[in-house]
Amino acid sequence: MSSAIYLADYRGGAAALTELNLEDNGLLGVPLAGFALPLTHLHLSGNRLAALPPEVRQLAPTLASLELA
């Protein structure tokens, strides 16, 4: 049984999502493209991101904190 969670599964219900914790997943990218999320907190530390993904720019109006380290 897979424990994977896909953001695409929550497209309709993600409108109220304000905090997203993707820490320590070894991610190379952030799967946020195409989402209009009102995130105020995004946790990305512990991943393998070489640069800040362009998708994060769309969160700028609401994002209060971004953890990268």
C-alpha positions in Angstrom: 0.0 0.0 0.0 1.4 3.4 -1.0 1.5 6.3 1.5 1.9 8.9 -1.3 -0.2 11.9 -1.2 -0.8 13.8 -4.5 -1.7 17.5 -4.4 -3.7 16.9 -7.6 -6.1 14.8 -5.5 -6.9 17.8 -3.3 -7.2 20.5 -6.0 -10.8 21.2 -5.1 -10.3 21.1 -1.3 -7.0 22.9 -1.2 -8.6 26.4 -1.1 -8.4 26.5 2.7 -4.8 25.1 2.9 -2.6 27.7 4.6 0.3 25.6 5.8 2.2 23.0 3.8 5.0 20.9 5.2 7.2 19.1 2.7 10.2 18.8 4.9 12.7 15.9 4.6 11.3 14.4 1.4 14.4 14.6 -0.8 12.4 16.7 -3.3 14.1 18.0 -6.4 11.2 20.3 -7.2 8.0 21.6 -5.6 4.7 20.3 -7.1 2.7 23.5 -6.8 2.3 24.4 -10.5 -1.4 25.2 -11.3 -2.5 25.6 -7.8 -3.9 28.8 -6.3 -3.1 28.1 -2.7 -3.5 30.8 0.0 -0.4 29.4 1.8 1.0 31.5 4.7 3.7 29.0 5.7 5.7 26.7 3.4 8.3 24.3 4.9 10.8 22.9 2.3 13.9 22.2 4.5 15.6 18.9 4.1 15.0 18.5 0.4 17.4 18.5 -2.6 16.3 21.8 -4.1 19.2 23.5 -6.1 17.2 26.7 -6.4 13.9 28.2 -5.3 11.3 26.8 -7.6 9.5 29.4 -9.8 6.1 28.1 -8.6 6.8 29.7 -5.2 6.5 33.1 -6.7 2.8 32.6 -7.2 2.5 32.3 -3.4 4.1 35.7 -2.7 0.8 37.6 -1.9 0.0 35.4 1.0 3.2 33.7 2.1 4.4 34.9 5.5 7.2 32.3 6.1 9.3 30.1 3.9 11.7 27.5 5.5 14.5 26.3 3.3 17.2 25.4 5.8 
